[in-house]
């Protein structure tokens, strides 16, 4: 009778463990161990270098740390949902996780673009400092709370390139009527400058450039841009990436799903996100220069610097746009004020540290 009672209790524990959060349970020598199988949807092509491999690395890291208790299947853009539906999919709980960029969701939250990058803003090192030690992450989570989402920083490409163009940019007049794929606040700035900005998922950019749907596109940097073959459909490659000086990518987790995890698995998700956040930046730092050399030496790409007149005018327009965004929404105003204060402080120090060292090491 006692044996039957013990079996009944074990069976009840097993059934209870199977409820909610995609959980499963298995008996071990130490008792019942609950496990989870999650879906992670992304805005990137499957296994795309850097952007697409980061969520795969994250999933492997979590599975290894958890000894298989949390298994995450990664879906590339279009495999389960389109690239620009990651936010809603995770918010609704159709998938437990997503990997994307916050500036895609400006229609959801006016403040969202600040958590990816703003024109002439923080670089990757500075963004990470603001997020993790300057109050930025708390503001980010406040912005996403109404959507049942918890965001984590999960990768950065570092300073990006200014983009691929099928016409030379010698003055502001050359931007008039230009059709360019450029998302986020940078897109609004280009629109004010006379261009026509559009948001197109990465997987569709090559065809859009090839067929003339757009005249120019910014994507990431040489490592990624060469993988998409932009050198085959555009001649001029401009720098600097004023629009995205240090973009942060995001891991978003459905709040209900996250809270269904035991504390140790929650900690593993946090640690793995932090690790992938740095790992991606390391990868781009290591790969971009070799890719740029190949683009120039092998494919004949013409690398050009934006004229000073253009950069100065884009900076002026950016300042106006950012002030308008801050004035339009209370949360955006707080985020902008926080980020601006951090930037003003860190720029003073970096003038005599990072920037001074860059100048000093060149003969």
N, C-alpha and C positions, 0 to 999 in steps of 0.2 A: 504493500500500500504506500509506504514511504517512497519507494522507487517510482511508482506511478505519479505521485505528487511532485516529485522532483522533475520528472519529465514534463509534466503539465506546466510547471513554472518556467522551465527552459523554453517550452514552446511559446508561452505568452510573451516572454522577453524577445524571442525571435520575431514574432509578429509585430510587437511594438516598435522594434528597431527598424522594420521595413516601412514604417509610415513616414511620409514627408521628406522633402529635400532630396529625393532620389536615393534614399538610403537603403542599404541592405545590411544584413547581419550574418555573422558566422561565429560558430562556437570555437574557442581556442582553449588552451590549457589555462589561460588566465581569466576565462569567462567569455561573454559575448562581445564581439568586436564589430562595431557598425562601420560599414563602408558606403561610399557614394560614387555614383557615376554621373558626371556633369557634361554639359555641352558648352563649348566656347565658340562663339561666332565672331568673325573678323571683317574688317573693311578692306582686307588685302587679298591678292591672289594667293592661292594655296602654296606654301613653302617659298614665297617670294623672298629674295635675299633681304635680311635685316628685318623689315616690317613683318613679313609673313613667318619667318623662322622664330621670331621672338616669342609668340604665343605657344609655338611647339616646344621651345626650350622651357618655357614656364610650366607647361603641362607635364613634361618629363621630370622636371625638378620636383614638383609637388608629389607626383606618384612615387618617386624614389624616396623622398623624405617621409612620406606617410606610409611607406611599406605597402603600397597598393590600396590603402584605405580610401584615397580620393583619386579617382581616375577621371581624366578630363579629355574628351575628344574634341579636337579643333576642326572647325569648318572654315574654309576659305570663302571669300566673297562670292556669293551666288550659289554656293553649294547647298546651303540651308535657307538663307535669306539674302537679299541684295545687300551690297556694300553699305548703303546709306540707311539701312533699317536695323542696324545693330542696337542702337539706343532703345528703340521701342521693343525689340525682341527680348532684351534682357529685362527691361522695365516690367514687361508683362509676365515674365517668368517662363517664356517659351524656351529660352536658353538661360542657364544660370550665370554665364559670363560672356563678356564681349571685349574685343580689343580694337580700338579705333582712335580717333582724334576728336577732342572736345569741340573744336571749332566747326565741326559738321553739324552741331546741334544748336546753333544760335537761334533757330526757330523755336527751340524748347526753352532755352534760358538765355537771356540777353548777355549774361555774364560768362557763358560757356567758352567763347573764344579766348578769353584771358588765360585759360588753363592749358591751352596749347601753345600759342605764341601771339604776340602782337607786334606790329611793325616797329622796327627800331627799338625793340624791347630787350628783355633779358636773354642772355645766351643759356646754353644747357646747364652749365655749372651754376649760374645764378638762379635759374628757374628751380633747380633742385634745392638750392639753399632757401629760396623763398617758400617753396612748398613745405619742406620738412622742418625748417627752423624759423620761418618768418610768418607763419599763420596762414599760408596759402592753402594747404591741404584742408584745414578746418573750413575755410570759406568754400572750397570746392565741394566738400561733402554737404554743406548747407545748401548749395545751389542744386545738388542732385537729390536731396532728401525727398522733395515732393514727388519724385518719380520712382521711389523705392529702390534707389541705386546707391551703391557705395563705390566711389572712384579711388583708384590707386595710380600713381605714376608708374609707367611700365615701358620705358624706353625713350630714347632721344637720338635723333640723327646728327645733332650738332648743327652748326650754322649751315644753312642750305644755300643752294645756288639761286640766282635771280630768275632763271628759266630759259627755255628754248624759244627762239624767235625766227620767223621766216622773213623778217625785215630788220634792217639795222635801226638801232635806237640812238640817234644823234642829238635829239632834243625832245622837249615835251610834245612838240607837234607830231612826232612819230607815234605817239600813243593814241592819237585821235582815231577813233573807229576801230582800234585793234580788238579783235575777239580773243580773249585770253582765259584759259582755265586757271583760276586762282581763287581759292576758297577763303572763308574767314574775313577778318577785318581788312586784310590785304586786298581782297577783292573789292570791298567798298572803296578803298583808297584809289584803286585803279579806275573804278567807275567815275569817281570824282575828277580823276585826271583826264578823262575823256575816252577811256577804253570801255569795252563791254565785257564784264567779267561773268564767268559761268562756273558752276561746280559740276565736275564730271568725275566719276570713279576712276581710279588708276587703270583698271583693266580696259577702259574704253578710250584712253588718251591717244594711243598710237594711231588708231583708225581715225579719230577725230582730227588729228593733225594731218594725216595722209590725205584725207578727203576734203580738207579745207573747211571743216565745220568750225575750227578755231585756227587762229593765226599764230598763237603762242601758248605755251603751257609752262607752269612751274610744277615740279613734282618733288624731288628731294635733292639729290646730289649725285656726283658721278657714279658711285657704286650702284645705286638703284636705277638711275636714268639710263645707263648703258644696258642694263638688263631688259628694259622696256623698248630699247632700240630707237630712242628719240633721235639719235644721230643720223638715222636713215631718212627722217622726214623733216628735219630742221637743220639749218646751217649754223646759226649763231647761238652761242651759249654764254649768257650774261651773268655777271656777278657784281656786287654781293647780294646775298639773299636777305634784303632789307625786310621782306615780308615775314620771314620766319628765322630769326636769329638763333633760336634754340628751342625748337618745338618739342614739347613733351607729348608722348602718346599715353593713352589711358587703358587701364584694365578696369572695366565696370563689372560689379558683381550685384546680382539681385539681393536685396537686403534680407528678404525672408529666407532665401537659400543660405546666405552667409550665416545668419543667426541659427540655422538648423545644424550647423557644424559644431562639433565639440571644440573647446577652446584651443586645443593643440593644433587641430587642422586649420582653424582660423589664423593662428600664428604662422603656420606654414605658408598659407596663401600670402600673407603680408610680407614675409621674408623672401619668398620666391619673386614676388612683384618687384621688391626693392633690388634684388639681385639682377633680374632681367633689365631693369631700368638702367643700371650701370653697364651691363654687358653689351647692350645694343650700342651705346655710345662708344664703347671700346672698339666694337666691330667697325663702325663707320669711320672712326679715327684711323684705324689700320688699313681700311680698304679704299677710301676715297681717292687718295693721291695716285695709287697705281691705276685706278680706273680712269682718272682724268688724263694721265699720261697716254694710256691706250687710245682714248677718244681723240686726242690731238695727233699723236704720232701715226696711228694706224688708220684712223677714219677721217682725218683731215678736219676735225671740228674747229671752228673759229671761236676762240674764247675772247670775250670783250667785257670791259668794265663799263658799267653805266656812267654816262657823263655826270660830272659834278652838278650841273644844272638840274638834271633829272632827279638825282638823289636828294638834293636840297628841297626841291619842290614836293617830292613825295613825303619827305619828313614833315614839312609844313602841313600838308593835307592830313597826314596821319594824326597829328596833334589835335586838329579840329575834329576829326571823326571820333577819336577816343573821348574827347570832352563831351561830345554829343551823346555818345553811348552811355557815359557815366551819368549824364543829366536825365536820361530816359528811364532809369531803373534804379531803385534804392540799393539793391544788392550789387549791381554792376558798379555803382558809385563806390561802395565800400571795397570791392575787389580792386578796382582801378587805383584807389587811394593807397591801399596796402602795397600793391605791386610797384607803384610809382615811388613811394617812400623807400622801399627796399632798393629799387634801382638807383635812386639818387645817392644813397649811401654806399652801395657796393661799387658804383662807378668811380667815386672818389678814391676808394682804396685800390681798385684795379688799375687806375691811372698810374699809380706808383709801384704796382706789383706785376700783374699779368701783362699789361700793355707795355710797361717799361722794360720788362724782360724780353718781350718779343722784339722790341726795337734794338735792345742791347745785343742780342745774339746774332743779329745779321751783321756781317762784316761791312 
